[in-house]
Amino acid sequence: MQYIQGNSDFNLERASAVTLGKFDGVHMGHQKLISIIKEKAEKEQLLSVVFTFDKIPLSICPQKHQHFITTNTERRMFLEGMGLDVEVEYPFTKELMNTEPEKFIEEIIIDKLHAKYVVVGTDYRFGKERAGTPQMLLEKGPEYGFETIIVEKERYNDREISSTYVREELKLGHMETVNVLLDRPYSIYGVVSKGKQLGRQLNLPTMNIYPPDSKLLPPNGVYASVTCIDGQKYYGVTNLGVRPTLDDSPLLSVETNLFDYDSEAYGHYIDVQLMHFLRQEMKFDSVETLKKQMESDAAFAREMFML
């Protein structure tokens, strides 16, 4: 996949089928849009393109929610895994925010993306004061030589699937619902860092990663998890939090104990998928009590995974 990040001076090499939006989470609704552009691209020898933004600076939009279901790296990985040709992470600037909708169509959708198909959801907005709408794209398409496809939202539990819906369920720790909405497990991606090796002292060695501040996380607690390392999957238990019994660290960590992994993983990138919320993080009276609880958590997770 070609990755164009933070660069407004680009020009795709040939015509495209493009979908536009923030794509936070790359959830089931987003995947429906992507499946349409992939189908059109394959049939007509076009580039399949996702157009999104690199970041939304607080200096420009201080009121915007600055925590995201997926980091830019995670989003790029998911899109590449779906077989897209191009992801554009366009610079979000005051100039872009104040661009008139028709100018956005001319300068970006036509001049840069060479769009033959534009696929958007019913709530897509673009341009100054969000005045650009799917209906405008539908009306302007024939003039500029592209076809607009407006896609109704997917639904789950009689509610439209959206990033807002995912965020609400994630904040409640409803991982089963989150994973249905995402159509894959919610995950946290990062490089394994060397900690204080306190898990080894308990004979329960763990891997630690530290998510960025911008990553939207579920409640602190213990989760049954699946971790991907070097293309392999391993079952385990993950603690998300500050380890109050051991060191009460001010730095939030994602600490995972794998059931059947005995190699060193420092410096490796891992993807920790949270499958089920087991319990809240808590402070125990002693390290021995903590160890017994961790063993109980592991036994429950093993039973859940039918290991």
Rosetta blueprint (number, residue, H / E / L):
1 M L
2 Q E
3 Y E
4 I E
5 Q E
6 G L
7 N L
8 S L
9 D L
10 F L
11 N L
12 L L
13 E L
14 R L
15 A L
16 S E
17 A E
18 V E
19 T E
20 L E
21 G L
22 K L
23 F L
24 D L
25 G L
26 V L
27 H L
28 M H
29 G H
30 H H
31 Q H
32 K H
33 L H
34 I H
35 S H
36 I H
37 I H
38 K H
39 E H
40 K H
41 A H
42 E H
43 K H
44 E H
45 Q L
46 L L
47 L E
48 S E
49 V E
50 V E
51 F E
52 T E
53 F E
54 D L
55 K L
56 I L
57 P L
58 L L
59 S L
60 I L
61 C L
62 P L
63 Q L
64 K L
65 H L
66 Q L
67 H L
68 F E
69 I L
70 T L
71 T L
72 N H
73 T H
74 E H
75 R H
76 R H
77 M H
78 F H
79 L H
80 E H
81 G H
82 M L
83 G L
84 L L
85 D L
86 V E
87 E E
88 V E
89 E E
90 Y E
91 P L
92 F L
93 T L
94 K H
95 E H
96 L H
97 M H
98 N L
99 T L
100 E L
101 P H
102 E H
103 K H
104 F H
105 I H
106 E H
107 E H
108 I H
109 I H
110 I H
111 D L
112 K L
113 L L
114 H L
115 A E
116 K E
117 Y E
118 V E
119 V E
120 V E
121 G E
122 T L
123 D L
124 Y L
125 R L
126 F E
127 G L
128 K H
129 E H
130 R H
131 A L
132 G E
133 T L
134 P H
135 Q H
136 M H
137 L H
138 L H
139 E H
140 K H
141 G H
142 P H
143 E H
144 Y H
145 G L
146 F L
147 E E
148 T E
149 I E
150 I E
151 V E
152 E L
153 K L
154 E L
155 R E
156 Y E
157 N L
158 D L
159 R E
160 E E
161 I L
162 S L
163 S H
164 T H
165 Y H
166 V H
167 R H
168 E H
169 E H
170 L H
171 K H
172 L L
173 G L
174 H L
175 M H
176 E H
177 T H
178 V H
179 N H
180 V H
181 L H
182 L H
183 D L
184 R L
185 P L
186 Y E
187 S E
188 I E
189 Y E
190 G E
191 V E
192 V L
193 S E
194 K L
195 G L
196 K L
197 Q L
198 L H
199 G H
200 R H
201 Q H
202 L L
203 N L
204 L L
205 P L
206 T L
207 M E
208 N E
209 I E
210 Y L
211 P L
212 P L
213 D L
214 S L
215 K E
216 L L
217 L L
218 P L
219 P L
220 N L
221 G E
222 V E
223 Y E
224 A E
225 S E
226 V E
227 T E
228 C E
229 I E
230 D L
231 G L
232 Q E
233 K E
234 Y E
235 Y E
236 G E
237 V E
238 T E
239 N E
240 L E
241 G E
242 V L
243 R L
244 P L
245 T L
246 L L
247 D L
248 D L
249 S L
250 P L
251 L L
252 L L
253 S E
254 V E
255 E E
256 T E
257 N E
258 L E
259 F L
260 D L
261 Y L
262 D L
263 S L
264 E L
265 A L
266 Y L
267 G L
268 H L
269 Y E
270 I E
271 D E
272 V E
273 Q E
274 L E
275 M E
276 H E
277 F E
278 L E
279 R E
280 Q E
281 E L
282 M L
283 K L
284 F L
285 D L
286 S L
287 V H
288 E H
289 T H
290 L H
291 K H
292 K H
293 Q H
294 M H
295 E H
296 S H
297 D H
298 A H
299 A H
300 F H
301 A H
302 R H
303 E H
304 M H
305 F L
306 M L
307 L L
